């Protein structure tokens, strides 16, 4: 593990890009899952399957749970993981996977706002400018994609994605400022300790008759299982580790790169992607670069 040094910028960026690649694929996986299962079933299965993967880590880290970190872990579990899983699955019953991935880039904005208001965080002007530039790139990307898409969607369902990104913003700050005594693996596993049984109970009383009779049942089940392992197990451990080694804003800026990979997976699924989308993607990446700048520049604080 000496080879991988997250104190170095290059490894922080590589981990950021890997996370974006994984989460960029999660929207297509949700789309595939929804072909057989309901939105509530997809959300619950994502959480419960991830909980199963976490069980060995939960057992190993259970001794770290105490009355001081209980409340933050409950917030991480429910606000940062469970509720967004249901919100995204609900949103994608009406909006495209690419659009959901792009709207996810609102997370750094809410991370900044929540951090300033509730956690007394400090943010430099250049970082704020980077957030603005990244958001502009994301907006440009979604507009350019929508102009190429002739399928009508219910835009109101985008509100569910916005609510999910607020939850992510709270989650990132809670990990950065309230769970300093725990490593990323412990935070991820203990967070799922509380939400896994709740999701499992819902599934126990859920009607799967329609899903089982679907001609693509196995494909949908595989998609949701893969979603749980990659997006809710592996990626959450990695993002929690990244938060520990960087800033909350930098870690949250992964959501500005996610649209690039979300569109990539969309292209693999038959969607269109042109030179305009490449330009907006470059704007997003430069915005992320500005978010990570730490030199002697003016600071904004709450």
N, C-alpha and C positions, 0 to 999 in steps of 0.2 A: 504493500500500500504506500511505500515511500515514493514510488513513481508518480502516484496521483497526489498532487499537493494543491488543495483548494485554497491555500493562501495566495497562490499565483493566479493572476488575471486570466491567463490562457485556459486554465482548467475550469475556472468559474464560467467562462464563456462557452466552453465545450459542453459543460453540464447544462447550461441554459439552453443551448441549441438542441441537445438531446431531449430535454423536457418538452421543448416546443414540438419536436418531431413526434413524440409519443402522444401529447395532448392534441396535436393537430389531427391525429388519426382517430381520436376518441369520438369525434362528431360523426364520422362515417360509421363507426362501430355502433353508436347509438341509433343511427338511421337504420342499420341492418337489424338491430334488435327490435325496433318498433314495427317491423314488418309482421312479426308474430305476436309480440307481447304488448300489453298496454303500457302507457307512460309510467304509471305507478309501479308496475311489475319490473320494468327496466331499471327504475331508480332503486327499488328495494333489492333486486338481484345484484346490481352493481355493488351496493353496500355490503350485502350479506356474503357474497362470494369473496370480496376483499377481506372481510372479517375472518373467513375461513383461512385465507392465506396468512393472515396476521397471527393466528393462534399461537404458533411456536414463539413468536416475538413477544406476544402479550404475556405469555408465561414467564419468559426470560426477564421482562421488564416490570412485572407486577409489583415487585418490592419497592420500586421507585415511586409508586403512587402514594400520595399523602394528602393531608387536608389543605395544604397550601397550593398544590397544583391541580386539585380536583376541579375547581370551578373553571380555570382556563382550559383544561382538557375537555370538559363538557362543551365549552364554546367551540373548540377546535373540531370536536366530533360532530356536533349537530349543526352549528352555523357554518363551519368551514368545509364540511364533507357531505353529511346526509342531506340537508335541505337543498344545497346546490345540485346534487345528483337528481333529485326529483324535479327541480325547476328546469334543468336543461332538458331532461327527457320530455317534460310537458311542452317546452318551447318548440322542440323539434317535431312535434306532431303537426305543426303549422308552418314553421319556417325552415329554410334549407340548412344543411349541415355547415356549408361554407359561411352563411350569414351568422349562424350561431357562433362559429369559431372567431369571426371577426368582431362581433359584439363583445366577446369575452375579453377583448383588449381594453375594455373599460376598467378592468381590475386595478391597474396601477393608479388610476385617478382616484378611486375610492380608497386605495391603500394610503395615498397621500393625504386625502381629506380626513379619513378616520384617524390616522396617525397624528395629524396636527391638532385635531379637536379633542381626542380622548387619551392620547398617549404622550403628549408633549414632545413629539418628535421634531427633529431639525431637518430642514430641506434647503439645499442651495438653489439659488436662482437658475443656474444652468441646468440643474436636474428638473426643475419645473418647466423650463423651456423644452427640455427633451421629452417630457411627458406630453406637452402640448403638440410638439412636432410628431411624436409617435401616434397620438390620437388623430391628428390630421391625416397622417398616412393611412390609418385604419379606416377612417371615414371615406377617404378617396378610394381605397380598395373596395369597400362595400358598394359604393356608388357605381364604380366601374363594373363590378360583377353583376349588380342588379340591371345595369343597362344592357348586359348580354343575356339576361335571363328572361324568357317570355312567360315563365310559370308564375301565376298569381299566388301570393302568400298572404296570410293574415298577420300583418305587421304588429298588431297589438300583442301577439305572443312574444315579441322581443322583450317585453317588460319582464318576463320571467328570467331572461338572461341577465338583465340589468340587476334584478334582485339577487341573483346568484353571485354576481361580481361584487356586490356590496358585502355579501357574506364572505367572499374570498378576501376582501380588503380587511375585514375584521379579523379573519383567521391569520393573515400574515403578521399583523401587528401584535396579536395575542401571543404568537410564537416568539416573535422578536423581543418583546418587552416583558412578558409575564411567565415565560417558560424557560428562563435562562439556565435553570438547574437540570434540564433534560436535553439529551441529544436528539437528533432528528428521527432516529429509529424508534426511540422510546415514545416520542410525541405522537408519531403516526400510529403505532400499534395501540397505545393506551387510549387514543382518541376513538379508535374503532371498537374498543372494548365495550363502550356504552351504546354505540349505535348499531352494532352488528346484531345483537339479540332482538332489538326493536324491529329491524328490517326482517329478520327471520320470522318473527311472530306474524308480521303482516303477510309474508309469503305463505305461511302455514294455513292461513284462512283465505287465501286468494284463489280465484277460479282460473285454472289453467286449461280448461277444456277447449276453448277456442284456439289458444296458442298451440296445443298439442296437435290439433287437426289442421294446422297451417302446413302447406306444402314445403315451406322453408323453415320449419321448426328447428331442425338441427343446426342450420346455418345461423339462425337468430340466436340460439343458445350459445353457440361457439363465439359469436360476436360479443355477446354480453359478458361471457366468461373472460374473453380476451380483454375487454374493456375494464373489467374489475381488476385483473392482474396488472395490466400495464398502467392504466390511468389512476386507479384508486389504491393500488398496492405499491408497485415499484416507483412510480413517479412522485407519489406523495412523500415517500421516504427521501427521495432525492431532493425535492424542493425544500423539505424541512432542513436537510443538511446544508443546502445552498443558503437558506435564510441565516443560518448560524454563522456562515463564513463571509457573508456580504451584508448589504443593507436590505431592509424590507422592500424598498422601492425597486432596487435592482432585481431582486428575486421575482417580484410581481410583474416586472417588465417582460417576463417570458410570454405573457399574453399578447404582447405586441408582435412577437415572432410567430406565435401560433397561427395567425391568419395565413401566413405564407405557406405553412405546411398543410393547413386545412384546405387551402386552394389546390395545393399539390395533390392531396388525396382526392380532391374533387375532380381534377384533371384525369387521374387514374380511373375515376368512376365515370368518365365521359363528359365532364364539364369543360368549358372553354377557359383559356388563360392566354392573354396576349401581352404585348410590350408595355401597355399602360399599366397592367398589373405588376409587371417587373419594376417599373419606376416607383410605384407606390410602395412596393415591398422594400425598395432601397431607402425610401424616406423613413419607413418604420425602423429599419435597422440603425439608421443614423440617430434617430430619436432615442433608441435604447443605449447607444454609445454615449449620448449626452447625459442620460440618466445616471450613468456610472461614473461620470467625471467628479473628482473629489479635490481638485486643486484649490488654492486660496481664492475663493469666490464668495460673494455675499451669501448670507444664510438667512432662510426664512424659518422662524420658530413660532410655536403657538404661545 
